[in-house]
């Protein structure tokens, strides 16, 4: 059983950026962020890719929607390196609009694979 921080102790709203190739790690990411006392916003859990498919969104429209979510967050955490076009656009937006706010880079080795 995992002990998560209570809502009253949640520090920041954290946007969890990672590749669409790693959507299977979204729940691991959420637990990782929660255990550090922050509230995770993972775009793949917020709006599952199947919804974008159903609405026939282009890749650019998906990224624009994700950036709209990102704009509401306090911190940006990049999981796995950020080497995809979508994550790169999120990082670029953050650097231009929120450069004074926290950005963290986290390797997959740091995130326990809870649901494997």
N, C-alpha and C positions, 0 to 999 in steps of 0.2 A: 504494500500500500504506500502510495506517495503522499507526503504531507506538503500541501501547497500553502502559500501565503494567503492570509485572509484578504478580502477585498479592501479592507481599511488600510492594509499595509502595502498595497500595490503602488509602486513608485511611478513608473512611466508606461506610456502606451508605446510599444515597440513594434515597428514594421519589420517583418521577417522576410527578407528578400532571398530567394533562391530559384534555381532553374526549374523550368517546367518538367525537366527530366527527373527531378527529385521530389515530386509531389507525394510520393510514398513516405517521405520523411517529415511531412508537415506535422503530424501528431507528435513525433519526437521533438521537433523544434518547439512546439507549443509547451510541452512539458519542461524542456530546457529553460525557456524564458520564464515560465511561471515559477519554477524552483528558484530563480534568482530574484523573485519578488516583483516582476514586471508583468504587464498584461500584453500577451502576444496578439498581433494582428498579422496573420499569414494570409496572403491574397488567395491561396488555393483552398483555404478553409472558409474564407469570407464569401467568396463567389466561386464555387467549384467550376472547373473548366467545362464541364458538360453544359452548364448554363450559357456560357459564352458560345459554345457550339450550337446550342438550340437557337440562340438569337442571331447566329451567323455573324458574329463579330470578327473583324479582321484582327490580325496580331497587333496592329497599331491601336485599334480601339480597345483591346484588352489592356495594353500597357497604359493607355490614357486613363482608363478606369482605375487601374492599380495606383497610378500616380495621384489620382483624386483621393484615394484612401490614404496613401502615404502622406499627403499634405496635412492630414489630421493627427499624425503621430508625433511623439516627442523624440524618438530615437530611431535610427535605421541600423539594423543588424544584417550583415551580409553573410549568408551561410554557403560554404563551399567555394568561395573564390569570386563569384560574380562575373563569370566570363561569358554570359549569354547576352544577346542584344537587349532583351527586356530588362534584365538586372542592370546592365550598363546604363540604360536610359534612366532608371530609377536613381542610380548613383549620381548621374549627371544632374538630374533635377534637384536632388538633395544638396549637392555641392553648390549649385547656383542659388537656391532659395533658402537653405537651412544650414549653411556652412558653419554657423556658430553652434549648432546642435551636435549631439554625439552620433558618431558612426563607428560601428565595430565590425571587424572581420573575424568570422569564426569558422574554423575548419570542421569538416565532418567528423574528424577524430575526436573532437571535443564534445560532440553531441551523442549521448548514449542511444543506441538503437533499441528502444524499449519494445517495439512491436514486431521485431524480427521473428 
